[in-house]
């Protein structure tokens, strides 16, 4: 197991978590209590969009580029 590879991903996991919390918080502030299915949809949207946005910004970790190692 390559610990440096895993440590490189920690900031991205934390950023993803913060973005999910912000998205759900904003959704609750705007829509009140939208319900679990709507919140789940927001979480899925953020989690699925994150890698594409990070790659487009050019800050993707090298662990995402070479999965074979």
C-alpha positions as CSV (number, residue, x, y, z in Angstrom):
1,X,0.0,0.0,0.0
2,X,1.4,3.4,-1.0
3,X,0.7,5.8,1.9
4,X,1.9,8.8,-0.1
5,X,-0.7,8.1,-2.7
6,X,-3.5,7.9,0.0
7,X,-2.2,11.0,1.8
8,X,-2.4,12.9,-1.5
9,X,-6.1,12.2,-1.7
10,X,-7.0,13.3,1.9
11,X,-7.4,17.0,0.9
12,X,-9.7,16.1,-1.9
13,X,-11.9,13.9,0.4
14,X,-12.1,16.8,2.9
15,X,-12.9,19.3,0.2
16,X,-15.6,17.0,-1.2
17,X,-17.1,16.7,2.3
18,X,-17.1,20.4,2.9
19,X,-18.7,21.0,-0.5
20,X,-21.4,18.4,0.3
21,X,-22.1,20.1,3.7
22,X,-22.3,23.5,2.1
23,X,-24.6,22.3,-0.7
24,X,-27.0,20.6,1.8
25,X,-26.9,23.6,4.1
26,X,-27.6,26.0,1.2
27,X,-30.4,23.8,0.0
28,X,-32.0,23.7,3.5
29,X,-31.6,27.5,3.8
30,X,-33.3,28.1,0.5
31,X,-36.0,25.4,0.5
32,X,-36.5,24.8,4.2
33,X,-36.8,21.0,4.7
34,X,-36.7,19.6,1.1
35,X,-36.7,16.0,2.3
36,X,-34.2,13.2,2.2
37,X,-34.5,12.3,-1.5
38,X,-33.7,15.9,-2.6
39,X,-30.8,16.2,-0.2
40,X,-29.5,12.8,-1.4
41,X,-29.7,14.1,-5.0
42,X,-27.7,17.2,-4.1
43,X,-25.1,15.0,-2.4
44,X,-24.8,12.7,-5.4
45,X,-24.6,15.7,-7.8
46,X,-21.7,17.3,-5.8
47,X,-19.8,14.0,-5.4
48,X,-20.1,13.1,-9.1
49,X,-19.2,16.6,-10.3
50,X,-16.2,17.1,-8.1
51,X,-13.6,15.0,-10.1
52,X,-14.6,16.7,-13.3
53,X,-14.3,20.2,-11.8
54,X,-11.0,19.4,-10.1
55,X,-9.5,18.0,-13.4
56,X,-10.7,21.1,-15.3
57,X,-9.1,23.4,-12.7
58,X,-5.9,21.4,-13.1
59,X,-5.5,20.4,-9.5
60,X,-6.3,16.7,-9.8
61,X,-4.1,14.4,-7.7
62,X,-1.7,12.2,-9.6
63,X,-3.4,9.2,-8.0
64,X,-6.3,9.8,-10.3
65,X,-4.1,9.9,-13.4
66,X,-2.4,6.5,-13.0
67,X,-4.7,4.0,-11.2
68,X,-2.3,1.1,-12.0
69,X,0.3,1.9,-9.3
